[in-house]
Amino acid sequence: MTLIVDQPQLGVDAEDKSISTDSNELVLDGGFAVPETNSFGHTFRDYDADSERKKVVEEFYRMNHTHQSFEFVSKMREEFGKLNRVEMSIWECCELLNSFVDESDPDIDEPQIEHLLQTAEAIRRDYPDEDWLHLTGLIHDLGKVLLHPSFGALPQWAVVGDTFPVGCAFDESNVHFKYFKENPDYSNPAYNTKLGVYSEGCGLDKVLMSWGHDDYMYLVSKENRTTLPSPALFIIRYHSFYPLHRSGAYKHLMNEEDIENLKWLHIFNKYDLYSKSKVRIDVEKVKPYYMSLIEKYFPAKLRW
């Protein structure tokens, strides 16, 4: 199969536009029309736009960049990686997110289930045969249940927002980079070099990412033995890793599998980011389809 990716909006290099895996050809250029403005009338991911979200978002990143240290992330991953909080289905988790609005997001202030279904339905329209990608769109943000009291009601700075590696130097492409100067790792010689505790090309699976919903949902999926393919797990874990897939930072840590999976993440990211709108989804109408996908790729109950 040859995967042909048409996504000039995302700045993909020419050499990244095809992957040859077998003799069949699958064209994935999509038909999704990228809107010019978000629901507040500004360009997407404009963290300097003078909107009602600006102060909330900047304060969020001040806290996030100050506290997301190697020690903190290691502690969170050990604690929540036990998956001993609750047992529930994927759809039950979707419903839990109805009460949360992401404080790190400058583009929309709708409940999370709206965004999940907007993303999934936009992908479904363009790629009707890639059902694993539809389901990935639905579940990619489910790790935000860490905000719920059943999971300790973690603060938003420990759940949402752009992600980045810890254990090596913070790249200047990170949004609101200035706040990293208050992070204890910023001046720690063990962690503030380009490679830090890692080696060139070690693979992102060896890298500790800032703690949040991405890494948590990746752990939930993996430990509950999902049958979703490798690109789906890559998307779930790194969809908020904007320094990589928007700016090309940290590529020196990637291995060959990461490079291949990144092509799928570029496809997914267009829908994750640009499908955010005030357009409502009829949940009951689409629910049976997504329930069938959940049954196909996940057990009935998951450990969280």
Contacts in CASP RR format, 6 or more apart in sequence:
PFRMAT RR
TARGET T0000
AUTHOR 0000-0000-0000
METHOD contacts of the structure
MODEL  1
MTLIVDQPQLGVDAEDKSISTDSNELVLDGGFAVPETNSFGHTFRDYDAD
SERKKVVEEFYRMNHTHQSFEFVSKMREEFGKLNRVEMSIWECCELLNSF
VDESDPDIDEPQIEHLLQTAEAIRRDYPDEDWLHLTGLIHDLGKVLLHPS
FGALPQWAVVGDTFPVGCAFDESNVHFKYFKENPDYSNPAYNTKLGVYSE
GCGLDKVLMSWGHDDYMYLVSKENRTTLPSPALFIIRYHSFYPLHRSGAY
KHLMNEEDIENLKWLHIFNKYDLYSKSKVRIDVEKVKPYYMSLIEKYFPA
KLRW
1 20 0 8 1.000
1 21 0 8 1.000
1 22 0 8 1.000
1 23 0 8 1.000
1 24 0 8 1.000
1 25 0 8 1.000
1 26 0 8 1.000
2 18 0 8 1.000
2 19 0 8 1.000
2 20 0 8 1.000
2 21 0 8 1.000
2 24 0 8 1.000
2 25 0 8 1.000
2 26 0 8 1.000
3 18 0 8 1.000
3 19 0 8 1.000
3 21 0 8 1.000
3 26 0 8 1.000
3 28 0 8 1.000
3 263 0 8 1.000
4 17 0 8 1.000
4 18 0 8 1.000
4 25 0 8 1.000
4 26 0 8 1.000
4 27 0 8 1.000
4 28 0 8 1.000
4 29 0 8 1.000
5 12 0 8 1.000
5 16 0 8 1.000
5 17 0 8 1.000
5 18 0 8 1.000
5 28 0 8 1.000
5 29 0 8 1.000
5 263 0 8 1.000
5 266 0 8 1.000
5 267 0 8 1.000
6 17 0 8 1.000
6 28 0 8 1.000
6 29 0 8 1.000
6 30 0 8 1.000
7 29 0 8 1.000
7 266 0 8 1.000
7 267 0 8 1.000
7 270 0 8 1.000
9 34 0 8 1.000
9 270 0 8 1.000
10 245 0 8 1.000
10 246 0 8 1.000
10 266 0 8 1.000
10 269 0 8 1.000
10 270 0 8 1.000
12 266 0 8 1.000
16 262 0 8 1.000
16 263 0 8 1.000
16 266 0 8 1.000
19 260 0 8 1.000
19 263 0 8 1.000
28 126 0 8 1.000
28 127 0 8 1.000
28 130 0 8 1.000
28 267 0 8 1.000
30 126 0 8 1.000
30 127 0 8 1.000
31 125 0 8 1.000
31 126 0 8 1.000
32 122 0 8 1.000
32 125 0 8 1.000
32 126 0 8 1.000
32 270 0 8 1.000
32 271 0 8 1.000
32 274 0 8 1.000
32 275 0 8 1.000
34 270 0 8 1.000
34 274 0 8 1.000
35 274 0 8 1.000
35 277 0 8 1.000
36 43 0 8 1.000
37 43 0 8 1.000
37 44 0 8 1.000
38 44 0 8 1.000
38 106 0 8 1.000
38 107 0 8 1.000
38 108 0 8 1.000
38 276 0 8 1.000
39 107 0 8 1.000
39 108 0 8 1.000
39 109 0 8 1.000
39 110 0 8 1.000
39 276 0 8 1.000
39 277 0 8 1.000
39 278 0 8 1.000
40 49 0 8 1.000
40 51 0 8 1.000
40 52 0 8 1.000
40 53 0 8 1.000
40 106 0 8 1.000
40 107 0 8 1.000
41 51 0 8 1.000
42 49 0 8 1.000
42 51 0 8 1.000
42 106 0 8 1.000
42 107 0 8 1.000
43 49 0 8 1.000
44 107 0 8 1.000
44 273 0 8 1.000
44 274 0 8 1.000
44 276 0 8 1.000
45 106 0 8 1.000
45 107 0 8 1.000
45 175 0 8 1.000
45 242 0 8 1.000
45 273 0 8 1.000
46 106 0 8 1.000
47 54 0 8 1.000
47 57 0 8 1.000
47 58 0 8 1.000
47 61 0 8 1.000
47 106 0 8 1.000
47 175 0 8 1.000
47 176 0 8 1.000
48 54 0 8 1.000
49 106 0 8 1.000
51 106 0 8 1.000
53 105 0 8 1.000
53 106 0 8 1.000
53 109 0 8 1.000
54 106 0 8 1.000
56 103 0 8 1.000
57 103 0 8 1.000
57 104 0 8 1.000
57 105 0 8 1.000
57 106 0 8 1.000
58 176 0 8 1.000
60 103 0 8 1.000
60 104 0 8 1.000
60 156 0 8 1.000
60 157 0 8 1.000
60 160 0 8 1.000
60 161 0 8 1.000
61 104 0 8 1.000
61 157 0 8 1.000
61 161 0 8 1.000
61 175 0 8 1.000
61 176 0 8 1.000
61 179 0 8 1.000
62 176 0 8 1.000
62 179 0 8 1.000
62 182 0 8 1.000
63 155 0 8 1.000
63 157 0 8 1.000
64 104 0 8 1.000
64 157 0 8 1.000
64 158 0 8 1.000
64 161 0 8 1.000
64 179 0 8 1.000
64 210 0 8 1.000
65 170 0 8 1.000
65 174 0 8 1.000
65 176 0 8 1.000
65 177 0 8 1.000
65 179 0 8 1.000
65 180 0 8 1.000
65 182 0 8 1.000
65 183 0 8 1.000
66 179 0 8 1.000
66 180 0 8 1.000
66 182 0 8 1.000
66 183 0 8 1.000
67 157 0 8 1.000
67 158 0 8 1.000
67 183 0 8 1.000
68 157 0 8 1.000
68 158 0 8 1.000
68 164 0 8 1.000
68 166 0 8 1.000
68 183 0 8 1.000
68 210 0 8 1.000
68 211 0 8 1.000
69 166 0 8 1.000
69 183 0 8 1.000
69 184 0 8 1.000
69 185 0 8 1.000
70 166 0 8 1.000
70 167 0 8 1.000
70 185 0 8 1.000
70 191 0 8 1.000
70 197 0 8 1.000
70 208 0 8 1.000
71 184 0 8 1.000
72 211 0 8 1.000
73 166 0 8 1.000
73 208 0 8 1.000
73 209 0 8 1.000
73 210 0 8 1.000
73 211 0 8 1.000
74 208 0 8 1.000
76 158 0 8 1.000
76 211 0 8 1.000
76 212 0 8 1.000
77 208 0 8 1.000
77 211 0 8 1.000
77 215 0 8 1.000
77 219 0 8 1.000
80 146 0 8 1.000
80 151 0 8 1.000
80 216 0 8 1.000
80 219 0 8 1.000
81 216 0 8 1.000
81 219 0 8 1.000
81 223 0 8 1.000
83 219 0 8 1.000
83 220 0 8 1.000
83 223 0 8 1.000
83 224 0 8 1.000
83 303 0 8 1.000
83 304 0 8 1.000
84 303 0 8 1.000
85 150 0 8 1.000
85 151 0 8 1.000
85 304 0 8 1.000
86 150 0 8 1.000
86 151 0 8 1.000
86 304 0 8 1.000
87 301 0 8 1.000
87 302 0 8 1.000
87 303 0 8 1.000
87 304 0 8 1.000
88 96 0 8 1.000
88 301 0 8 1.000
88 302 0 8 1.000
88 304 0 8 1.000
89 294 0 8 1.000
89 300 0 8 1.000
89 301 0 8 1.000
89 302 0 8 1.000
90 138 0 8 1.000
90 139 0 8 1.000
90 142 0 8 1.000
90 294 0 8 1.000
90 298 0 8 1.000
90 302 0 8 1.000
91 287 0 8 1.000
91 290 0 8 1.000
91 291 0 8 1.000
91 294 0 8 1.000
93 142 0 8 1.000
93 143 0 8 1.000
93 145 0 8 1.000
93 302 0 8 1.000
93 304 0 8 1.000
94 113 0 8 1.000
94 116 0 8 1.000
94 138 0 8 1.000
94 139 0 8 1.000
94 142 0 8 1.000
95 113 0 8 1.000
96 145 0 8 1.000
96 148 0 8 1.000
97 111 0 8 1.000
97 112 0 8 1.000
97 113 0 8 1.000
97 116 0 8 1.000
97 141 0 8 1.000
97 142 0 8 1.000
97 144 0 8 1.000
97 145 0 8 1.000
98 111 0 8 1.000
98 112 0 8 1.000
98 113 0 8 1.000
99 111 0 8 1.000
100 111 0 8 1.000
100 112 0 8 1.000
100 144 0 8 1.000
100 147 0 8 1.000
100 148 0 8 1.000
101 109 0 8 1.000
101 110 0 8 1.000
101 111 0 8 1.000
101 112 0 8 1.000
102 112 0 8 1.000
102 144 0 8 1.000
102 156 0 8 1.000
102 160 0 8 1.000
102 161 0 8 1.000
103 156 0 8 1.000
103 160 0 8 1.000
104 156 0 8 1.000
104 157 0 8 1.000
104 160 0 8 1.000
104 161 0 8 1.000
104 162 0 8 1.000
105 160 0 8 1.000
105 161 0 8 1.000
105 276 0 8 1.000
107 273 0 8 1.000
107 276 0 8 1.000
108 115 0 8 1.000
108 276 0 8 1.000
108 277 0 8 1.000
110 276 0 8 1.000
110 278 0 8 1.000
112 141 0 8 1.000
112 144 0 8 1.000
113 283 0 8 1.000
114 280 0 8 1.000
114 281 0 8 1.000
115 141 0 8 1.000
115 275 0 8 1.000
115 276 0 8 1.000
116 137 0 8 1.000
116 138 0 8 1.000
116 139 0 8 1.000
116 140 0 8 1.000
116 141 0 8 1.000
116 142 0 8 1.000
117 138 0 8 1.000
117 281 0 8 1.000
117 283 0 8 1.000
117 286 0 8 1.000
118 275 0 8 1.000
118 276 0 8 1.000
118 277 0 8 1.000
118 279 0 8 1.000
118 281 0 8 1.000
119 137 0 8 1.000
119 138 0 8 1.000
119 140 0 8 1.000
119 271 0 8 1.000
119 272 0 8 1.000
119 275 0 8 1.000
120 134 0 8 1.000
120 135 0 8 1.000
120 137 0 8 1.000
120 138 0 8 1.000
120 286 0 8 1.000
120 290 0 8 1.000
121 275 0 8 1.000
121 281 0 8 1.000
121 286 0 8 1.000
122 271 0 8 1.000
122 275 0 8 1.000
123 130 0 8 1.000
123 133 0 8 1.000
123 134 0 8 1.000
123 136 0 8 1.000
123 137 0 8 1.000
123 268 0 8 1.000
123 271 0 8 1.000
124 134 0 8 1.000
126 271 0 8 1.000
127 133 0 8 1.000
127 134 0 8 1.000
131 293 0 8 1.000
131 296 0 8 1.000
132 228 0 8 1.000
132 229 0 8 1.000
132 232 0 8 1.000
132 293 0 8 1.000
132 297 0 8 1.000
133 232 0 8 1.000
133 264 0 8 1.000
133 267 0 8 1.000
133 268 0 8 1.000
134 290 0 8 1.000
134 293 0 8 1.000
135 228 0 8 1.000
135 232 0 8 1.000
135 290 0 8 1.000
135 293 0 8 1.000
135 294 0 8 1.000
135 296 0 8 1.000
135 297 0 8 1.000
136 228 0 8 1.000
136 232 0 8 1.000
136 235 0 8 1.000
136 236 0 8 1.000
136 268 0 8 1.000
137 235 0 8 1.000
137 268 0 8 1.000
137 271 0 8 1.000
137 272 0 8 1.000
138 290 0 8 1.000
138 293 0 8 1.000
139 217 0 8 1.000
139 221 0 8 1.000
139 236 0 8 1.000
140 217 0 8 1.000
140 235 0 8 1.000
140 236 0 8 1.000
140 239 0 8 1.000
140 268 0 8 1.000
140 272 0 8 1.000
141 213 0 8 1.000
141 217 0 8 1.000
142 213 0 8 1.000
142 217 0 8 1.000
142 220 0 8 1.000
143 159 0 8 1.000
143 212 0 8 1.000
143 213 0 8 1.000
143 214 0 8 1.000
143 216 0 8 1.000
143 217 0 8 1.000
143 220 0 8 1.000
144 159 0 8 1.000
144 160 0 8 1.000
144 213 0 8 1.000
145 151 0 8 1.000
145 213 0 8 1.000
145 304 0 8 1.000
146 152 0 8 1.000
146 154 0 8 1.000
146 158 0 8 1.000
146 159 0 8 1.000
146 212 0 8 1.000
146 213 0 8 1.000
146 216 0 8 1.000
147 153 0 8 1.000
147 154 0 8 1.000
147 156 0 8 1.000
147 159 0 8 1.000
151 304 0 8 1.000
158 211 0 8 1.000
158 212 0 8 1.000
159 212 0 8 1.000
159 213 0 8 1.000
160 212 0 8 1.000
160 213 0 8 1.000
160 240 0 8 1.000
161 212 0 8 1.000
161 240 0 8 1.000
162 174 0 8 1.000
162 175 0 8 1.000
162 240 0 8 1.000
162 241 0 8 1.000
162 242 0 8 1.000
162 243 0 8 1.000
163 209 0 8 1.000
163 210 0 8 1.000
163 212 0 8 1.000
163 214 0 8 1.000
163 215 0 8 1.000
163 238 0 8 1.000
163 240 0 8 1.000
163 241 0 8 1.000
163 242 0 8 1.000
164 170 0 8 1.000
164 171 0 8 1.000
164 174 0 8 1.000
164 209 0 8 1.000
164 210 0 8 1.000
164 241 0 8 1.000
164 243 0 8 1.000
164 250 0 8 1.000
165 198 0 8 1.000
165 207 0 8 1.000
165 208 0 8 1.000
165 209 0 8 1.000
165 210 0 8 1.000
165 250 0 8 1.000
165 253 0 8 1.000
166 185 0 8 1.000
166 191 0 8 1.000
166 208 0 8 1.000
166 209 0 8 1.000
166 210 0 8 1.000
167 185 0 8 1.000
167 190 0 8 1.000
167 191 0 8 1.000
167 196 0 8 1.000
167 197 0 8 1.000
167 198 0 8 1.000
167 208 0 8 1.000
168 191 0 8 1.000
168 192 0 8 1.000
168 193 0 8 1.000
168 194 0 8 1.000
168 195 0 8 1.000
168 196 0 8 1.000
168 197 0 8 1.000
168 198 0 8 1.000
168 250 0 8 1.000
168 253 0 8 1.000
169 191 0 8 1.000
169 192 0 8 1.000
169 193 0 8 1.000
169 194 0 8 1.000
169 196 0 8 1.000
170 177 0 8 1.000
170 180 0 8 1.000
170 183 0 8 1.000
170 185 0 8 1.000
170 186 0 8 1.000
171 177 0 8 1.000
171 243 0 8 1.000
171 247 0 8 1.000
171 249 0 8 1.000
171 250 0 8 1.000
173 243 0 8 1.000
173 246 0 8 1.000
173 247 0 8 1.000
173 248 0 8 1.000
173 249 0 8 1.000
174 180 0 8 1.000
174 243 0 8 1.000
174 249 0 8 1.000
175 242 0 8 1.000
180 186 0 8 1.000
185 191 0 8 1.000
185 192 0 8 1.000
186 192 0 8 1.000
190 196 0 8 1.000
190 197 0 8 1.000
191 197 0 8 1.000
194 252 0 8 1.000
195 252 0 8 1.000
195 253 0 8 1.000
198 206 0 8 1.000
198 207 0 8 1.000
198 253 0 8 1.000
200 252 0 8 1.000
200 253 0 8 1.000
201 252 0 8 1.000
201 253 0 8 1.000
201 254 0 8 1.000
201 255 0 8 1.000
202 253 0 8 1.000
202 255 0 8 1.000
203 253 0 8 1.000
203 254 0 8 1.000
203 255 0 8 1.000
203 257 0 8 1.000
203 258 0 8 1.000
204 237 0 8 1.000
204 238 0 8 1.000
204 253 0 8 1.000
204 254 0 8 1.000
204 255 0 8 1.000
204 258 0 8 1.000
206 253 0 8 1.000
207 253 0 8 1.000
209 215 0 8 1.000
209 237 0 8 1.000
209 238 0 8 1.000
209 241 0 8 1.000
213 240 0 8 1.000
214 236 0 8 1.000
214 237 0 8 1.000
214 238 0 8 1.000
214 239 0 8 1.000
214 240 0 8 1.000
214 241 0 8 1.000
215 237 0 8 1.000
217 236 0 8 1.000
217 237 0 8 1.000
218 233 0 8 1.000
218 236 0 8 1.000
218 237 0 8 1.000
220 302 0 8 1.000
220 303 0 8 1.000
220 304 0 8 1.000
221 228 0 8 1.000
221 233 0 8 1.000
221 236 0 8 1.000
221 298 0 8 1.000
222 233 0 8 1.000
223 303 0 8 1.000
224 298 0 8 1.000
224 299 0 8 1.000
224 302 0 8 1.000
224 303 0 8 1.000
225 299 0 8 1.000
226 232 0 8 1.000
226 233 0 8 1.000
226 297 0 8 1.000
226 298 0 8 1.000
227 296 0 8 1.000
227 297 0 8 1.000
227 298 0 8 1.000
228 297 0 8 1.000
230 257 0 8 1.000
230 261 0 8 1.000
231 260 0 8 1.000
231 261 0 8 1.000
231 264 0 8 1.000
231 265 0 8 1.000
234 258 0 8 1.000
234 261 0 8 1.000
234 262 0 8 1.000
234 264 0 8 1.000
234 265 0 8 1.000
235 261 0 8 1.000
235 264 0 8 1.000
235 265 0 8 1.000
235 268 0 8 1.000
238 244 0 8 1.000
238 245 0 8 1.000
238 265 0 8 1.000
239 265 0 8 1.000
239 268 0 8 1.000
239 269 0 8 1.000
239 272 0 8 1.000
241 250 0 8 1.000
243 249 0 8 1.000
243 250 0 8 1.000
244 250 0 8 1.000
244 251 0 8 1.000
244 262 0 8 1.000
245 262 0 8 1.000
245 265 0 8 1.000
245 266 0 8 1.000
245 269 0 8 1.000
254 262 0 8 1.000
END
